Amino acid sequence: MNVIVRMSIVSRKILARNEMFRIVKTKDKQIIIDDTYKVQGRGAYLEKDKDIILLAKKKNSLARALKCEVKEDTYLELLKRL
């Protein structure tokens, strides 16, 4: 069976999809954390690592990848899910 891999937007590491969070900007411009990996919209992958999430916040990586503003709540929710 093939493992689905994706690249983290911060570390640029290629990892199995289930080792990362998928954050999606939907058509109505909402930012959600996609646990199913199937929600339609512009998606970005982040490693499930506290340092990576904090670095993404510092560098504004999610906002650039999703081409919209990402609120503090999104980062807090990611940290809670670790």
Residue pairs with C-beta under 8 A, 6 or more apart in sequence:
3 16
3 17
4 16
4 17
5 14
5 15
5 16
5 17
6 14
6 15
6 17
6 20
6 22
6 45
7 13
7 14
7 15
7 45
8 14
8 15
8 20
8 45
8 46
8 47
8 52
9 44
9 45
9 46
9 56
9 61
9 62
9 65
10 46
10 47
10 52
10 55
10 56
10 59
10 61
11 47
11 52
13 47
15 47
17 37
17 45
19 47
19 48
20 45
20 46
20 47
20 48
21 33
21 45
21 46
21 47
21 48
21 78
21 81
22 33
22 34
22 37
22 39
22 43
22 44
22 45
23 31
23 32
23 33
23 34
23 43
23 44
23 45
23 46
23 62
23 66
23 70
23 74
23 78
24 31
24 32
24 33
24 34
24 39
24 40
24 41
24 42
24 43
24 44
24 66
25 31
25 41
25 42
25 43
25 66
25 67
25 68
26 32
26 39
26 40
26 41
27 40
27 41
29 68
31 66
31 68
31 70
31 71
31 74
32 39
33 74
33 77
33 78
33 81
34 43
42 65
42 66
42 67
44 61
44 62
44 65
44 66
46 52
46 53
46 56
46 62
46 78
48 81
48 82
49 82
50 79
50 82
53 75
53 78
53 79
53 82
54 75
55 61
56 62
56 75
57 75
60 70
62 70
62 74
63 69
63 70
